[in-house]
């Protein structure tokens, strides 16, 4: 897992958040498509009121897609 501390970066909240997400993206253990969904809907400075519902819909679609790839 990537090691990250908020002291590793300066800048505003958006820059810190972007840096953390990029650090996770670079970690080979990270499920990048899942990270993209979560960062688009949940890990944001201004999530939508229904952010969790939107994320769940996208995660279910990803799971279905992955299930079809296995078949």
HUQUI-V614561 format. One record per residue. N is the residue number from 1. RES is the residue in one letter. OMEGA is omega in degrees with one decimal (* if undefined). NEAR is the number of other ideal C-beta (glycine too) atoms within 12 Angstrom. Layout:
n	res	omega	near
N	RES	OMEGA	NEAR
N	RES	OMEGA	NEAR
This chain:
n	res	omega	near
1	X	179.7	10
2	X	176.9	18
3	X	-177.4	11
4	X	175.9	19
5	X	-179.9	11
6	X	176.9	14
7	X	-178.4	9
8	X	-177.0	15
9	X	173.6	19
10	X	174.2	10
11	X	-176.7	13
12	X	-176.2	11
13	X	179.1	16
14	X	-179.9	15
15	X	179.1	16
16	X	179.3	21
17	X	178.1	23
18	X	179.4	19
19	X	178.5	23
20	X	179.8	28
21	X	178.4	28
22	X	177.2	21
23	X	176.8	22
24	X	-179.8	25
25	X	-178.2	23
26	X	-179.6	17
27	X	-176.8	17
28	X	179.6	10
29	X	-176.6	12
30	X	172.3	20
31	X	-171.6	18
32	X	177.6	18
33	X	177.3	19
34	X	176.3	25
35	X	179.5	27
36	X	178.9	21
37	X	-177.1	27
38	X	-179.2	27
39	X	178.1	27
40	X	-173.2	21
41	X	-168.5	24
42	X	-176.0	25
43	X	-177.8	25
44	X	-178.8	20
45	X	179.8	16
46	X	179.1	12
47	X	176.1	18
48	X	179.5	14
49	X	-179.3	9
50	X	-175.5	12
51	X	-179.0	21
52	X	178.7	17
53	X	178.8	15
54	X	178.7	20
55	X	179.8	25
56	X	178.4	17
57	X	-179.5	17
58	X	179.1	24
59	X	177.0	24
60	X	177.4	16
61	X	178.1	17
62	X	179.4	23
63	X	178.5	18
64	X	178.5	14
65	X	179.8	16
66	X	176.9	15
67	X	178.8	11
68	X	179.2	10
69	X	-179.3	10
70	X	-177.6	8
71	X	*	7
